[in-house]
Amino acid sequence: MTHVSLITEGFEYLKTRLPLYYKTESRLRGLGGEYFEFAEPILKTILRERKGKAGYYRALDALVRLSLDYLELQAETKKTRRYRYSSYAEVQQKVYDNPEVMGEYYLDGLLLSQVFWVNHYMICRFILAFASTLDPGMRGIDMPCGCGIHSALLLSKVSVRNHVFCDFSSRAIADSIRFVNAYSSTARAQAIQLDARERLPFNDSMLDYACCGEFLEHLEDPKGLMREFRRVLKRDGRLLITTVAFTAMLDHIYMFQSAEQVRQFIADCGFKIEQELVLAVSGRNEEIHLAEKPLNCAYLLSLQ
Ligand SMILES: C[S@@+](CC[C@H](N)C(=O)[O-])C[C@H]1O[C@@H](n2cnc3c(N)ncnc32)[C@H](O)[C@@H]1O
């Protein structure tokens, strides 16, 4: 079987669970060949790494659960104008330390969302474009690595030596290493288990790049982490961040109301925007300037 049929099979299954995947499928197919070139190797890796179709379908089920979480939580946020949880401790208990979430569907859902959610795919392209600017000898981190997708993309584009995965969750580190090794046979990444709310275990001005995907909104004090990125990055180092505005998930606690607020936050933290990608979760990108619109945002930053 070809892996284009894995994409088709995935969408066929998702559409039986959630009709919103009809629209998603047509938007992604409309993006053309690059999408298939991106999605095929990821699904092929999942199939190989999970030893067959049953594992693939379990991962699709994980995505369905994550999608249902989003729909429920976003409807709640629209009414309350806040995220369900506001403290890291609550989220740690409900999500990160909860095997029914973290082990059952969170990480696999996140992985499959890169292929089956338009905005996550567009963000992966943004990361791939950044990866193509890296030199092989550069030193960098992916923090937190989550399911490992961003590391896999960074390591597939160029042979980035001295690339380190970091996460607080041992499960995330294990999943990331498994996925990255299966995706790219040449990857030789190291992993560090750390708490990003503390001082990072890197010397000052040591790193050429840092990738921080979907994490600032998980912290009570995201500025503290941005200060640490400033400290550990070289003067000409670059930071790639992705985040959301007004977009709920179980583990989102810090709310950016708009892309303008994210830009102000970036400037306040002493970074300059080199490139940005702001996308409406609804797909209506002409609305990204309006207040309280759910957004995905990605930025490539340098030090001011
Ligand atoms: C939404 S995922 C993001 C993963 C990945 N960067 C991505 O974009 O797909 C959030 C990750 O943050 C990790 N995490 C939560 N609290 C953390 C902490 N205090 N320090 C480091 N990682 C943490 C979780 O284990 C989870 O893997």
The ligand as a MOL file (V3000), in Angstrom:
LIG
                    3D

  0  0  0     0  0            999 V3000
M  V30 BEGIN CTAB
M  V30 COUNTS 27 29 0 0 0
M  V30 BEGIN ATOM
M  V30 1 C 1.9210 20.9690 24.0680 0
M  V30 2 S 3.3640 20.0760 24.4750 0 CHG=1
M  V30 3 C 4.4940 20.8500 23.3780 0
M  V30 4 C 5.4330 19.8700 22.7840 0
M  V30 5 C 6.1180 20.2590 21.4620 0
M  V30 6 N 7.0490 21.3360 21.6150 0
M  V30 7 C 5.1130 20.5650 20.3980 0
M  V30 8 O 4.9630 21.7150 20.0090 0
M  V30 9 O 4.4600 19.6370 19.9330 0 CHG=-1
M  V30 10 C 3.8080 20.6170 26.0570 0
M  V30 11 C 4.9440 19.8200 26.6730 0
M  V30 12 O 5.4250 20.5540 27.8070 0
M  V30 13 C 5.9560 19.6290 28.7320 0
M  V30 14 N 6.0900 20.3140 30.0240 0
M  V30 15 C 5.1080 20.6570 30.8660 0
M  V30 16 N 5.6240 21.2910 31.9410 0
M  V30 17 C 6.9440 21.3560 31.7670 0
M  V30 18 C 8.0050 21.8860 32.5280 0
M  V30 19 N 7.7850 22.5020 33.6840 0
M  V30 20 N 9.2650 21.7920 32.0500 0
M  V30 21 C 9.4900 21.1780 30.8610 0
M  V30 22 N 8.5290 20.6360 30.0990 0
M  V30 23 C 7.2740 20.7220 30.5320 0
M  V30 24 C 4.9330 18.5220 28.6930 0
M  V30 25 O 5.4670 17.3330 29.2280 0
M  V30 26 C 4.5940 18.4460 27.2120 0
M  V30 27 O 5.4070 17.4770 26.5910 0
M  V30 END ATOM
M  V30 BEGIN BOND
M  V30 1 1 1 2
M  V30 2 1 2 3
M  V30 3 1 2 10
M  V30 4 1 3 4
M  V30 5 1 4 5
M  V30 6 1 5 6
M  V30 7 1 5 7
M  V30 8 2 7 8
M  V30 9 1 7 9
M  V30 10 1 10 11
M  V30 11 1 11 12
M  V30 12 1 11 26
M  V30 13 1 12 13
M  V30 14 1 13 14
M  V30 15 1 13 24
M  V30 16 1 14 15
M  V30 17 1 14 23
M  V30 18 2 15 16
M  V30 19 1 16 17
M  V30 20 1 17 18
M  V30 21 2 17 23
M  V30 22 1 18 19
M  V30 23 2 18 20
M  V30 24 1 20 21
M  V30 25 2 21 22
M  V30 26 1 22 23
M  V30 27 1 24 25
M  V30 28 1 24 26
M  V30 29 1 26 27
M  V30 END BOND
M  V30 END CTAB
M  END
